[in-house]
Amino acid sequence: MKERILKAAIFDLDGTLLDSMGLWQEVDRTFFERRGIVMPLDYGSTIAPMGFPAAAAYTKRTFSLSETEDEIISEWNALALDAYAHRVEEKPFVLEYLHRLDEKKIPIAAATASHREYWEPALRRCGLYPMFQSFTEIREVSRGKGFPDIYLEASRKLGLPAQQCAVFEDITAGVRGALKGGFYTVGVYDDHHSNEEELRTISHRFIRSFEELLTEDIFD
Protein backbone atom coordinates (compact mmCIF):
# COMPACT_ATOMS: atom_id res chain seq x y z
CA MET A 1 0.00 0.00 0.00
CA LYS A 2 1.26 3.46 -0.88
CA GLU A 3 2.57 5.33 2.17
CA ARG A 4 1.93 8.90 1.02
CA ILE A 5 0.48 11.11 -1.70
CA LEU A 6 3.06 11.51 -4.45
CA LYS A 7 3.00 14.53 -6.74
CA ALA A 8 6.24 14.40 -8.79
CA ALA A 9 8.78 12.00 -10.28
CA ILE A 10 12.57 12.39 -10.20
CA PHE A 11 14.44 10.06 -12.55
CA ASP A 12 18.03 9.00 -12.79
CA LEU A 13 18.94 8.73 -16.48
CA ASP A 14 21.70 6.18 -17.19
CA GLY A 15 20.48 2.66 -16.44
CA THR A 16 17.07 3.91 -15.31
CA LEU A 17 15.50 5.64 -18.33
CA LEU A 18 18.35 5.23 -20.83
CA ASP A 19 19.69 1.81 -21.78
CA SER A 20 23.25 3.11 -21.55
CA MET A 21 25.06 1.14 -18.86
CA GLY A 22 26.44 -1.32 -21.41
CA LEU A 23 28.00 1.65 -23.21
CA TRP A 24 29.78 2.77 -20.04
CA GLN A 25 31.05 -0.74 -19.39
CA GLU A 26 32.46 -0.69 -22.94
CA VAL A 27 34.09 2.71 -22.28
CA ASP A 28 35.63 1.41 -19.05
CA ARG A 29 36.93 -1.77 -20.67
CA THR A 30 38.50 0.16 -23.57
CA PHE A 31 40.07 2.67 -21.17
CA PHE A 32 41.76 -0.07 -19.14
CA GLU A 33 42.71 -2.22 -22.14
CA ARG A 34 44.63 0.71 -23.61
CA ARG A 35 46.75 0.68 -20.45
CA GLY A 36 47.13 -3.07 -20.06
CA ILE A 37 45.24 -3.02 -16.75
CA VAL A 38 42.69 -5.65 -15.73
CA MET A 39 39.50 -3.80 -14.84
CA PRO A 40 38.15 -4.75 -11.37
CA LEU A 41 34.69 -6.32 -11.46
CA ASP A 42 33.29 -3.69 -9.09
CA TYR A 43 34.81 -0.68 -10.88
CA GLY A 44 31.61 0.39 -12.65
CA SER A 45 29.43 0.16 -9.54
CA THR A 46 32.08 1.99 -7.51
CA ILE A 47 32.28 5.05 -9.75
CA ALA A 48 28.61 5.19 -10.82
CA PRO A 49 27.44 7.49 -7.98
CA MET A 50 30.46 9.82 -8.12
CA GLY A 51 30.21 12.12 -11.13
CA PHE A 52 33.12 12.61 -13.52
CA PRO A 53 35.59 14.70 -11.45
CA ALA A 54 35.40 12.39 -8.44
CA ALA A 55 35.47 9.27 -10.66
CA ALA A 56 38.55 10.55 -12.50
CA ALA A 57 40.29 11.37 -9.23
CA TYR A 58 39.46 7.90 -7.90
CA THR A 59 40.71 6.21 -11.09
CA LYS A 60 43.95 8.19 -11.20
CA ARG A 61 44.67 7.52 -7.52
CA THR A 62 43.67 3.85 -7.45
CA PHE A 63 45.58 2.82 -10.58
CA SER A 64 48.50 5.27 -10.23
CA LEU A 65 47.90 6.76 -13.69
CA SER A 66 50.20 9.40 -15.13
CA GLU A 67 47.37 11.25 -16.93
CA THR A 68 45.75 14.25 -15.32
CA GLU A 69 42.15 14.01 -14.19
CA ASP A 70 41.14 16.33 -17.05
CA GLU A 71 42.89 14.06 -19.56
CA ILE A 72 41.07 11.02 -18.15
CA ILE A 73 37.71 12.79 -18.48
CA SER A 74 38.55 13.89 -22.04
CA GLU A 75 39.25 10.30 -23.02
CA TRP A 76 35.97 9.12 -21.51
CA ASN A 77 34.22 11.94 -23.40
CA ALA A 78 35.68 10.94 -26.73
CA LEU A 79 34.69 7.30 -26.23
CA ALA A 80 31.10 8.05 -25.18
CA LEU A 81 29.84 11.08 -27.09
CA ASP A 82 29.20 9.37 -30.41
CA ALA A 83 27.26 6.54 -28.80
CA TYR A 84 24.95 8.89 -26.91
CA ALA A 85 24.32 10.97 -30.00
CA HIS A 86 23.51 8.04 -32.30
CA ARG A 87 22.98 4.71 -30.54
CA VAL A 88 21.74 4.95 -26.93
CA GLU A 89 17.99 4.33 -26.68
CA GLU A 90 15.40 4.54 -23.92
CA LYS A 91 14.57 1.39 -21.99
CA PRO A 92 11.38 -0.53 -22.87
CA PHE A 93 8.07 1.21 -21.99
CA VAL A 94 9.82 4.37 -20.75
CA LEU A 95 8.23 6.58 -23.42
CA GLU A 96 4.79 5.15 -22.70
CA TYR A 97 5.18 5.65 -18.95
CA LEU A 98 6.39 9.25 -19.21
CA HIS A 99 3.45 10.01 -21.52
CA ARG A 100 1.19 8.50 -18.85
CA LEU A 101 2.69 10.78 -16.19
CA ASP A 102 2.23 13.77 -18.49
CA GLU A 103 -1.44 12.86 -18.90
CA LYS A 104 -1.76 12.76 -15.11
CA LYS A 105 -0.08 16.20 -14.80
CA ILE A 106 2.76 14.69 -12.78
CA PRO A 107 5.86 16.92 -13.15
CA ILE A 108 9.04 15.10 -14.14
CA ALA A 109 12.65 15.96 -13.24
CA ALA A 110 16.03 14.34 -13.86
CA ALA A 111 18.84 13.81 -11.34
CA THR A 112 21.95 12.47 -13.01
CA ALA A 113 25.64 11.89 -12.37
CA SER A 114 26.23 12.29 -16.12
CA HIS A 115 26.86 15.48 -18.09
CA ARG A 116 24.52 17.31 -20.44
CA GLU A 117 26.65 16.70 -23.53
CA TYR A 118 25.87 12.99 -23.14
CA TRP A 119 22.28 12.75 -22.06
CA GLU A 120 20.70 15.69 -23.87
CA PRO A 121 21.30 14.36 -27.44
CA ALA A 122 19.99 10.94 -26.40
CA LEU A 123 16.89 12.34 -24.68
CA ARG A 124 16.11 14.58 -27.67
CA ARG A 125 16.57 11.79 -30.21
CA CYS A 126 14.33 9.47 -28.16
CA GLY A 127 11.64 12.15 -27.77
CA LEU A 128 11.96 12.32 -23.99
CA TYR A 129 13.56 15.73 -23.49
CA PRO A 130 10.40 17.92 -23.72
CA MET A 131 8.71 15.91 -20.95
CA PHE A 132 11.09 17.15 -18.23
CA GLN A 133 10.45 20.23 -16.14
CA SER A 134 14.03 20.39 -14.84
CA PHE A 135 17.43 18.71 -14.91
CA THR A 136 19.94 18.46 -12.06
CA GLU A 137 23.50 17.19 -12.45
CA ILE A 138 25.71 15.90 -9.66
CA ARG A 139 28.19 18.73 -10.24
CA GLU A 140 25.54 21.18 -9.01
CA VAL A 141 25.80 19.76 -5.48
CA SER A 142 28.67 18.98 -3.15
CA ARG A 143 28.23 15.23 -2.61
CA GLY A 144 27.54 12.12 -4.69
CA LYS A 145 24.46 9.96 -4.99
CA GLY A 146 25.04 8.17 -1.71
CA PHE A 147 23.69 11.39 -0.20
CA PRO A 148 20.34 13.14 -0.72
CA ASP A 149 21.77 16.40 -2.07
CA ILE A 150 21.03 15.93 -5.79
CA TYR A 151 17.47 14.74 -5.14
CA LEU A 152 16.81 17.60 -2.73
CA GLU A 153 18.01 20.05 -5.37
CA ALA A 154 15.76 18.39 -7.97
CA SER A 155 12.75 18.62 -5.65
CA ARG A 156 13.59 22.25 -4.87
CA LYS A 157 13.47 23.05 -8.60
CA LEU A 158 10.05 21.39 -8.76
CA GLY A 159 8.86 23.41 -5.76
CA LEU A 160 7.83 20.31 -3.81
CA PRO A 161 9.02 18.70 -0.57
CA ALA A 162 10.90 15.42 -0.69
CA GLN A 163 8.00 13.56 0.90
CA GLN A 164 5.86 14.27 -2.17
CA CYS A 165 8.44 13.11 -4.73
CA ALA A 166 9.32 9.63 -6.01
CA VAL A 167 12.94 8.94 -6.98
CA PHE A 168 13.60 6.27 -9.63
CA GLU A 169 17.12 4.76 -9.47
CA ASP A 170 18.95 1.70 -10.75
CA ILE A 171 21.84 1.83 -8.27
CA THR A 172 21.67 1.08 -4.57
CA ALA A 173 23.75 4.13 -3.64
CA GLY A 174 21.15 6.35 -5.33
CA VAL A 175 18.25 4.68 -3.54
CA ARG A 176 20.03 4.96 -0.20
CA GLY A 177 20.77 8.63 -0.79
CA ALA A 178 17.15 9.34 -1.70
CA LEU A 179 15.92 7.48 1.36
CA LYS A 180 18.12 9.66 3.57
CA GLY A 181 16.32 12.68 2.10
CA GLY A 182 12.86 11.32 2.86
CA PHE A 183 11.90 10.46 -0.72
CA TYR A 184 9.71 7.59 -1.89
CA THR A 185 12.01 5.29 -3.87
CA VAL A 186 11.52 3.05 -6.89
CA GLY A 187 14.36 0.63 -7.61
CA VAL A 188 14.67 -0.03 -11.35
CA TYR A 189 16.24 -3.25 -12.63
CA ASP A 190 19.08 -3.00 -15.11
CA ASP A 191 20.75 -5.95 -16.85
CA HIS A 192 24.22 -4.56 -16.19
CA HIS A 193 24.00 -4.62 -12.39
CA SER A 194 23.94 -7.54 -9.95
CA ASN A 195 22.03 -5.62 -7.29
CA GLU A 196 18.46 -6.82 -7.79
CA GLU A 197 18.08 -8.45 -4.39
CA GLU A 198 19.41 -5.41 -2.54
CA LEU A 199 17.29 -3.00 -4.61
CA ARG A 200 14.20 -5.06 -3.82
CA THR A 201 15.03 -4.94 -0.13
CA ILE A 202 15.74 -1.24 0.30
CA SER A 203 13.32 0.38 -2.19
CA HIS A 204 9.69 1.19 -1.43
CA ARG A 205 8.87 -0.32 -4.84
CA PHE A 206 10.96 -2.39 -7.22
CA ILE A 207 10.28 -2.85 -10.93
CA ARG A 208 11.95 -4.99 -13.57
CA SER A 209 10.24 -3.02 -16.34
CA PHE A 210 8.30 0.22 -16.65
CA GLU A 211 5.51 -1.87 -18.13
CA GLU A 212 4.58 -2.78 -14.55
CA LEU A 213 3.75 0.86 -13.79
CA LEU A 214 1.39 1.12 -16.76
CA THR A 215 -1.05 -1.12 -14.88
CA GLU A 216 -0.13 -0.48 -11.24
CA ASP A 217 1.32 3.00 -10.97
CA ILE A 218 2.55 4.58 -7.73
CA PHE A 219 0.73 7.77 -8.72
CA ASP A 220 -2.73 6.15 -8.92
N, C-alpha and C positions, 0 to 999 in steps of 0.2 A: 504493500500500500504506500502511496506517495506520502512523504512526510511534510510537505509544505506546498504552497502555491508558487509555481515557477513562472517567471515572466520573460526570461531572456535566455539565449543560448550562446555560450562561448566555446569556440572550437579551436583545438590545436589543428594544424594543417598537415604536416608530414606524418604519414602513417595513420592519420585519423580520417581526414577528408581526401587527401591526395595519396595515391598509391605510389609513393616515392621512396620508401625505405630501401627497396632493392637497389635503387639508383645510388643511395648513399653508401650502401655496403660495397657496391662496385667502385665508387670513388675511393673508399678507404682501402680496399684491396689493391687498387692500382697504385695509390700513394705509397703503400708499404712495399709492394713488389719492386717499384723503381729504386728502392733503397736496400733491397735484399733483406728485409726484416719480416719475420713471421708475425702476422697481425694477431694479437690476443683475441680469444673468442668473445670476451666481454667488452672489447674496445668500443663498439658501436653503442651499446647500452650505457656505457660509462660517460661518453661525451654528449649523448643525445640531449640531456637537460641543460647543457652549459651555455650554448651560444658560441659563435665563432671565436671571439677573442680568448675566452676561457679555455675552449677546446684546443686552440692552437698552442696556448701556453702549456696546457697539460701534455700535449703531444711532444712538444719540443723538450720539456723537462723530463718526461718519462723515458723517451727514447734517445736522449742526448743528441738531438739533431743540430747540425751547424746552421741551418736556415733560420732566418728571423721569423717571428710570429706572423708578420705581414706577408712574407714570402710563402709561408705555409698556407695562409688563407687565400692568397692569389692562385696557388696551384689548385686548391679545392674549387675555387671559382671557375677556373678554366675547364676543369673536368665536369662540372655540374651544369653550367649555364645552358649549354646546347640541349641537354636532356629536358630540362624544365621548359624550355621554349617550345620544344617540338614533340616530346614523347611522353612526358608524365601525364597521366589521366586521373580523374576522380575515381574513388572506390565505388563499387556497385551500390546503386540506390541512393547515393549521396544527392544527386541532382533532384531526384523525386522528393527526398525528405526535406531539403531546403525549400523547395517550392511549397511543400505542405506547411512548413513553419511560416513562410511568407503569407500564405492564405489565412493562417491563424493570427496574423499580425504580431508574431513573436520576433523581436529584434535579434539580429545575429551579429556576433563579433568574432574576431580571430585573435588568438594569443599564441604566438609562434616563436621558437628559438631560431628560425631561419630568417633570411634577409629578403627584402622586397624584390631585389633583382631576380631571385629564384621564383618565389611563389606567385608574384603578380602575373607574369606571362602565362603560367599554368592555369591560374584561376580565370583569367580572361579567356583563354582558348577553350576552357571547359564550360564557360558560361556561368561561372559561380561568382565572379567578382562583384557584379551589381547587387547581389543579395546581402552584402555585408554593410552594416552601419559603421563599423570601425575596425581598425587593425592595430594590434599592439605587438611590438617585437621585444625580445628579451633585453636588447640593448637599451631600451627605454627605462629599465628598472635596474636596481643594484644587485639583485641576486637571481640565481637560476630557478628552474622549475621545481626544485625540491622545496621551494618556499612559495607563499601565496602572492608575492608581489605583482607578477605579471597579470594574474587573474583579477586582483584587486584594481589594477590600473584599467583593465578591460571593462570591468563593471562600472568603474567611475566614469568612463567615457560614455557608457550606456545610460548613466544617471540612475542606476539601480543598486541596492545593497546586495552583498554577496549571497545572502539567504534566499534571494529571489532569482538567482542565476544558476543554470546548469553548466558545468564544465565537462567537455567531451575530450578524453585523452587516451592515447594508446600506450603510454609509458607509465610505470608505477610511480616514478618520481613526480610526474605531473599530477597524478591523482592525489598523492600524499600532500603535495603543496597546496592544491585546491581545497582539500579537506581541512588543512590548517587555517584557511581563510574563511571557513564556514560555508563553502559552496556545496551544492548537490553535485555528485560526480557520476559520470557515465564512462565506464571503461570500455574501450573499443578494441576489438581483436584485430591484430595484424599478423600476417603470415611470417613476418621477419623477426618476430619476438618470441621468446619462450616464457612469457610471463602470464599466460592465461589464468592459471590457478590463482596467482597472487592478485591479479586485476579483479577476478570474480570475488575474492575475499574482501578487498578493501573498498571497492566501489559501491555506491548505492544501487547502481544498475550496471549490468554488463551485457554487451551485445556482441555477437559475432558478425552481424551484418546490419546495415541501416534498414534493411527490409523489415526487421522486427519492429521498428518504431513506426512503420506505416500502418500497422494494425494495433499496436499497443504503445502509444506514445506517452512520454512522461508529461507532456503538456496537455493531455486530455483531462 
